[in-house]
């Protein structure tokens, strides 16, 4: 599936989440504390987002799934991984 609609501007990420995901809450807090801007997309409220996440995770709706400015993705990345990929 095409990542282009979800590709963020440089220095930011797009993060696919659900409201009940503890890993999502943790990563959002870490990104906020590190002053890394992100756009949050709730896959339960945005059907196209759920389909995209499935396309990146072997058919699973695994969150957080993060899209980087270069169009690459990572599932449940650490803050260190996000930071290094934005450098």
Legacy VTK file of the C-alpha trace (Angstrom):
# vtk DataFile Version 3.0
C-alpha trace
ASCII
DATASET POLYDATA
POINTS 87 float
0.000 0.000 0.000
1.190 3.499 -0.824
2.800 5.252 2.140
2.647 8.710 0.504
-0.602 9.914 2.144
0.870 9.164 5.559
4.429 10.437 4.989
5.190 13.290 7.418
7.263 16.417 6.957
10.950 16.304 7.831
11.713 16.092 11.534
8.302 14.644 12.412
6.577 11.260 12.332
3.116 9.891 11.763
2.101 7.465 14.489
-0.774 5.029 14.120
-2.396 4.234 17.460
-5.458 3.039 19.332
-6.754 4.649 22.535
-6.218 1.487 24.600
-2.639 0.743 23.483
-0.177 1.088 26.367
2.826 1.033 24.026
1.255 3.935 22.105
0.738 5.965 25.284
4.350 5.372 26.297
5.788 6.353 22.895
3.595 9.470 22.671
4.851 10.564 26.109
8.470 9.904 25.122
8.121 11.810 21.850
6.498 14.736 23.646
9.234 14.779 26.295
11.883 14.703 23.538
10.165 17.563 21.624
9.591 15.370 18.570
6.479 16.418 16.683
4.088 13.708 15.593
0.722 13.309 13.966
-1.422 10.710 15.674
-3.843 8.623 13.618
-6.323 6.416 15.484
-6.795 3.297 13.351
-10.165 2.605 14.977
-11.478 5.955 13.713
-9.757 6.031 10.305
-10.492 2.909 8.200
-7.828 3.715 5.579
-5.279 3.905 8.388
-6.177 0.433 9.643
-5.711 -0.971 6.137
-2.340 0.776 5.852
-1.158 -0.584 9.220
-2.199 -4.090 8.154
-0.189 -3.674 4.940
2.934 -2.887 6.987
2.453 -5.641 9.579
1.657 -8.880 7.734
-2.096 -8.299 7.961
-2.073 -7.353 11.658
-3.275 -4.080 13.155
-0.156 -3.722 15.279
0.347 -0.323 16.875
2.194 1.871 17.336
3.263 1.830 13.725
5.362 4.862 12.845
6.007 6.420 9.423
9.179 8.455 8.940
9.796 11.326 6.505
11.667 9.009 4.112
8.559 6.793 3.847
9.978 3.939 5.905
7.996 2.451 8.783
8.694 0.838 12.150
6.408 -1.097 14.451
6.655 -0.342 18.165
9.980 1.487 17.806
11.969 2.727 20.770
12.553 6.440 21.273
16.205 5.847 20.358
15.133 4.254 17.057
12.836 7.174 16.227
15.479 9.720 17.146
18.188 8.032 15.081
15.936 7.785 12.029
15.063 11.473 12.204
18.718 12.548 12.404
LINES 1 88
87 0 1 2 3 4 5 6 7 8 9 10 11 12 13 14 15 16 17 18 19 20 21 22 23 24 25 26 27 28 29 30 31 32 33 34 35 36 37 38 39 40 41 42 43 44 45 46 47 48 49 50 51 52 53 54 55 56 57 58 59 60 61 62 63 64 65 66 67 68 69 70 71 72 73 74 75 76 77 78 79 80 81 82 83 84 85 86
